[in-house]
C-alpha cells in the first residue's frame, strides 16, 4: 500500500498499532481513502494510527471508524474538523474501540454526532478518554449478549452519556450540561443522592415530559390536571327556598332543573408543579378570557397568605378556602410553642415568647425569593428557660422565629379566624361541586392519558372539558337530572340484587 504523509502502512506498522488482522485493516484503510479523498486521508492517517495504538480493540475501532466515515453525508466538514481538531478523531477511536453497540448507534446518526464530537469540552483530556474507554469496556465484560448488555448500557447512559440524538433527554436523566453544550458529570452533593431535581429528572423513556408526583400516600407518573368551573347561584324560580334543604336558592321539592356548572378553564402541568404555583397563572388566563371570578373557592393547596393579598390586588379576586397549617415541628406535633403562640408587634418590631421574653433582634430578609422577618432570641434568655424543650432543640440554645410582613400576617390571621365560623363553612361548601367534576372526569378516563407528551395531554384535557360541558348543557336543556351523588359499590350491589 502506498505511503501517505511519510507513514508506511506495512503489516509491521499496523501490528504496532495493535491491529491483529492486517488484511482487513488494509481494506478498511483503502475504503477510508476512497471516501475521504487523498488529501483528507493524508490529514487523518497519522492521528488515526496513533489513536489505534491506544484503543481497547484496535481492529474493532478501525472497522467502526470506516463504517462511520462511510455513513457520513458531509465528509468535507469531517475533514475540516479533523484538520483543526485532531482530538475529535481520538475521541471517536476511543469509543469505537470500546463498544460495538455505541459505535453502531453513532454510525446511524453520523452527521448529527459531529457537533458534539467537535465541542472543545468533549473528552478533552486523555484521562477522560481513558476513563470512558474503561467504562465502555467493562460493560461487555463477562458476556456480550444483548440481554446482559443493554441493562448495563442503560445504567451507563445515566452516568457517562454521549450527547447524540437522544442526548437532551439522556442528559436530563443523568448528566445536565452547563448551557454551552458541554457534557459534565453530575457529582453527588454532600446531602443529596446525586440525581437531578424531580422537575428535571426524566422518569420514563417513552414520555420525557412525565414526572413522578406524590400527594399524601399516592404516587403517580405523569401530570397534574387543574380544573376551574362556575358555581353561581341558580336562578330564582319563585319557590320559597326556605330551610336550605334543597339546592341553593330552591325549595327541597322544587322541580326547576339544576343550573349547570360549566368548566371555564383547565390546565395541565407536570406532576412536580405545586398547586399554589398555578393559582396566579389560572387567574391570569381567566382574566384574559374575561372570566375572572369575584370569589374563587380553592383547595388549601392553592392558597397562601401571599396569594390572598396579591390576587386581590391584581384581579380583585377574593380567595376562599382554608389555609395550610403551619409547618414548624412544634405546630405539626401539636406539642410546644408554635409561631401562633408568640406575640408579634410590628409597630415596635418586637416578638414576645409565651414565657414573656422579648427577641433580641428583628431582621428583615428575603427567603426563597419572598420577604420575611427573622426574630432571634438571646441565648442568655433561652438557655436557662424551663420551657426550652417545648420551644427549640437548637444546639445554639436559642429560638429563631420567621414571621411574614405585616400585610401578610393580617391577611393570614383574618383567614384563619374565618375558617372556623359557620358562615364560612356554609359558603365554602360551594366548592364540593368541583370534586364531583373531578370524579366525572376520572370516570371518563382522565386518570390515564391517551397520548405522550405534555402538549398532547393538555389538548386531550381541553377536549374532555368541552365534552363534559356539552353533557351538562344537554342534561339542562332536556331536563335530564344529573346524578351528582356518588353511589358506593355496596349500594350499587344492593340495587342490582333488588332489580
N, C-alpha and C positions, 0 to 999 in steps of 0.2 A: 504494500500500500504506500502511496507517495507520502512524503513528509509535508507538514504544514507548520509554519511558524517555528521552524527549526526543531520540530519534535517528530521523531520517527516512531510510528505505532507498530513496532515489531512485536512478535509474540512475547519476547522477553520484557519489553516495556509494558505491555499490557499485564503481564504476570506481576510486575512490580506494583501495579495499581490494584492488585487483589483480584483481577479477573481470571477465573478458572477456565472458562470456555472461550479461548481466543478466537475460534472460527466465528462463533455467534457475535462476539464483540466487534469483529471487523465488519460483519454485516450491519450491525446497528450503527456503527460509525459511518459507513457508506450511506445509509439511509438518512442520517443526520446531515451529511454533506449535501445530499440531493435536496433536502428540504430547506436548509439554511443558505445554500449557495457557498461558493468557495470562500468569499470574504467573511461571511458570517461564521462559517465553520472554523476558519482560522482564528476568529476572535474568541470563540468559546472553548476551543480544544485544550489550551493549557490549563485553564481553570477547571475544566471538566475532569481531566486526568488527575489533577491534584486532589479534587474532591472525592473522586472514586477511590483513591488510596485510603481515605479516612472513613468511607461508608461501611455500614454494618454488613451489607451484602452487595459487593461491587457489581456482580453480574445482574442482579435484580435492579439495581439503581440505574445502570446503563440502559437496560431494556425498557424500564419505565420512562426514562428520560427521552428515549427515541419515540415511544408512544405519545408522550406529552407534546413533543415538538410537532409530531405528525398531526396531532389533533388541533394545533393552533391555526386559527384563521388569519391572525395578524402577526405574521412572522417578522416583519420589519420592526415592530415595537419590541418584540422579544430580543431581537439582535441589538437594538439600541439600549435596552435595559442591561443586557449582559456586558455591553461595551463600557457603560458608565458605572455599573454596579455589579462587580464580579461576585459579591456575596450572595446575590439572588440565586445564581446557579448553584452555589454551595448549599444554600438552604433547600433548594429543590432536590439535590442529590442526597442530602441528609434524610429527607422524607422518603424519597424513592427507594433508598437502600434499607429502610427500616420497616415499612409497612406496605404490603401489596394491596391491602384494602384501601388505605388512604390514597395511595398512588392512583388506583382506579378511579376513585372519587375525583381527584384533581384532574385526571385526564378528561373526564366527561364535561368539565367546565373549564377547560384550559384557558380560554381567553378571559374569562371572568376572574381567574385567580391572579392575573398579572398585577393588578393594582395593589393588592395586599402584600404580594411577594416582594414588590419593589418599595414597600414602605421602609423608611430608614430604621424604624424600631423593630422590624420583624426579624427575629433570630440574628440580631446584630453582632452578638458575641459568639466566639467559638464555644464557650461554656454553655450558652443557650442551645446551640445546635447539638452539642454532645448530650445534654440532658434530654432534649427531645428525642434524639436517636435511641437513647437507653430506654425511655418510657415507651416508645413505639415498639421496640424490640421485645420488651417484657410482656407486651400484650399477647404476642403469638407464642411465647414460651410455654411449652407443655402441651402443644396441640394447636393446629391451625384451622380446625374445622369451624364452620360458621357459627354453630350453636354455642361454642365456647368463646369465640372471638367477639361477637357483636355485643354481648352484655358488657364485656370488659371495655370494648371500644366506646360504648355509651358512657361509661363512667369516665373514661379518658377524656371524652369531649367536654365534660364539665370542668376539667382541670387544665388541660393543655390544648384548648381548642384552636384550630386553624381557621381563619376567617374566610370561608368560601361562601357559596350561595346561601347557606343557612347560617352564616356567621353571625348575623344580627340576633336571631333568636337564641342561638347557642351561647353567644356572648352574654346575653341577659341571663341565661341559665347558669353560667358558671364564671365567666371572666369578662366583666364590663370593660369597655375601652375608656380612654381618657378624653374622648371627644375629638381627638385628632386622628383616629383610625389606627392607633397603636394598641395591640393586644398586650395586656399586662395581667399577671397572675393576681388573683384576689387573695390577699393574705388574711389569715384569721385574726380577728380583733381579740384583744385580751378577754373581753366579756362576751364575745359572740361565738357563733358556730361556723363562721367562715362563709356563710351563704349570703346571697344578695337579699335586700329587704323584700318583704312579701309583695309589694306592689310592682316590683320589677322582676320577680322570680317567675320564670315560666314553669308551670306545673303540668302541662300536657303538650306532647309533641304534635298533637292533632289540632289543638286550638291554642295558639300562642297568646291570645288575649285573655283566656280564662285564668282565674286566680283562686286560691284557696280562701274561703271565708269561714268565719266562726261566729255564732250567736248563741250564747249560753252553752248548751250541750250539743248544739247542731253544727256539724261541719259539712261544707259542700265545696265542690269545684265548679266554678262558673261565674255568675254575675249576680247583681242585685237589681231588683225592679222596684221603682218608686212610683206610686200611683196617687194622683190627686183627683178628687171628684167633688161635685157640688153637694151641699147639704142644707139647702134653703128650706125655709118654712113652706109647707104646702099651701096652695090657695084655699081661702076660706070658702066653704060650701053652704054656710047657713046653719049647720048643726051647732048645738050648744057648745060641744067640746069641753064640757066641764069634767073635772076629776082627773084628767090626764091619763085615763085608762087606755085610750086608743092612740092613733097616730097623732103626730104633732098638729095641733090646731083642729082636730076632728074628734067627734064622739066615738066611743068604742064600737058602736054598730053602724057607723057611717058607711054608706055604700059607694061613696065617691072613690074613683080609682086612685091608687097611690101615685103621687107625682114622682117621676123617676129621677134618681140621682145619676147625673151623667159625668163620665170621666173627661176631665178638661186637660189633663197633662199626664204623660208617662215619661219616665227617664230610666235608662238602663246604664249601669255603671259596672266597673269591676267589683269583685266581691270584697276587695280591701278598702273601698271608699266608705268612710263612715257616714252615717245618716246626716249628722249636723253639717257636713261639708256640702250637702245638696240643698239645704234649706234656702239659702240666698240664691242659688242657681235656679231653683224651681220658681222662686218669686220673680226673678228677672225674666224668665221665659214666659211666665203667666202675664206679667206686665206688658211684655212685647206683643202679646195677643189680646191686650185689653181685657184680660180675665183675672186680674189681680183681685183677690178676695179682701173683704174688710176684716174678716176674722178667719184665721186658719187654725183648725184643730189638728194637733200633731201628736205623734208618739213622743215620749220623753227623749228618745234618741236623737230627734231632730231639734231639740231645744237646748238653749243655754241662756244665761243672763245676758251675754253679749249680743246674742241674736234677738232677744226681746227688745233691746234698745235699738239696735241697728236697723232691723226691719221696720219698726215703727217710724224711724226717721227717714228711711229710704223710700218706702212704698206706702206708709200709713197702714200697715197690716198689723193687727193685734194677734199675737201668737197665743193660743190657748192649749194648755197641756201641763202635766206635772213635770217639774224639772228633775233631772237626775239627782240622786242622793250624793252627798259629799263623799269624796274618795279617800281622805286620810284614814290611816289604820284605826284610829280611835272611833271614827264615825262608822266604819264598816263593822267593827267588832261590837259596837254598841256599849262599850265599856271604856270610860276615860273621858278626857276633856277634848271634845271636837272643836272645830272652829266656831260653831254656833254658841259655844259656852263662853267665848271671850267677848268682852265689851270693846267695841271699836268706836273711837271718837275721831271723826275725820276733821272736825274743826280744830282740835288741839293736837291732832296727829299722834294719838296715843292708843295703845291697846292694853287692856287690863285683864289679867287672868282670873279664873274663879277664886284664887286664893288672895286676890287683892293686890298682886304685884303688877307694876307697870313696865312695859317693854322699854329696853334701854335705847333702842334705835328704831327709826321709821325710814325705810329706804325705798323710794320709788324705783322701779326697774322694768325690764322687758323680759318676759318668759315665754318662750315658744312663739315669739312674734306678737305677744299681747301685753298690754300694760298691766302691771301688778304692783303691789306694795309688800315688802317683806319686813315684818316686825320681829326683832330679835330680843329675847330676854337675856338678862345678865346671868352668868354662871354663878355669881355670888347669891342671887336670889333663887335660882332653880336647884343648885347643888344641895343645900340643906332642907329644901322643901319636903314636907312629909308626904305630899301628894305627887311627887315627881314620877313615880311609876305609872300613875294614871295619865300623865301628860306627855312624857317623852322617854325614849330609850336611847337617845343620842349619847355617844361617847363623850361629847363636849359638855355634858351635864347642863344643857340649856335648851329651851324651846324656841324654834323658829316658826313663824306663822305667816302664810301668804294670804293676803286679803285683796279682793278686787277693788278697783276705783269706786268712788262714792256712787256714781250713777248706776253702775252695775250692781253694787251691793243693795241699793234701794230697790231696784227692779227685782232682784232675786228675793229680797225679804218680802216684798208685796206679793210676788207669785207664790212663794211657799205658804204665806198666810192664807191666800185664797184657796189653795188646794184642798184644804180640809173643810171648806164650807159646803153646805148642801146646794146652794145655787150654782156654784162652780161645777160640782159633780153632775148636776142635772143638765147643765149646759154642755159639759164635755161628753155627755152620753151621745151627742150627735155623731161623734167620731166612730161609733160602733158600726155604722154603715159601711165604712171602707174596709173593715175586717171581712164583712160579707162579700165585698167586691174582690178581695184577695182570694177568698175561698172559691168564688165563682171563676176567677181567672185560673187558679190551680186546677180546678175541675175540668178546664178546657185545655190543659197541657202546659201551663206556664212554668211548671216546675222543671220541665225538660225542654231545653232549647232544640229547635229543629235544624239549626244552622250553626256553622262555625264562624267565630269572629264577632267582635262587639258590634260593628255596623249592621250586619245582617240580623243579629239577635235583637238589636234595638228596633229595627224596622219591623220585625216579627211582633214585638210587643205593641208597637203602634197599631198594626193591623188588628191585633187581638183586642185592644181597647176600642177600636172602631166597631168591631163585631159585637162586643158587649153593649155598647151604646145602642146599636141597632136592635139587639134583643130587648133592651129595656123600653125603647121607644115603641117597638111593635107591641109589647105587652101593654103599654099605656094606651096606645091608640085603639087596640082591640078589646080593652077592658079585661085582659087576662091577668089575674093576680100573680105577682112574683113571690115565690116561696123564699122568704128571707130568713127562715128559721132553719137551723141545722138539725137534721134528724139523725140520731145516733144509730150505730149498727144494730144495737139491741132492739131499738124501736122499729127499725125497718124490718127486722126479723119477725117481730110480733105482728106487724101489719101484713107481712107476707103469709104468715100462718093463718091469720084471721080471714084472709081472702080465700 
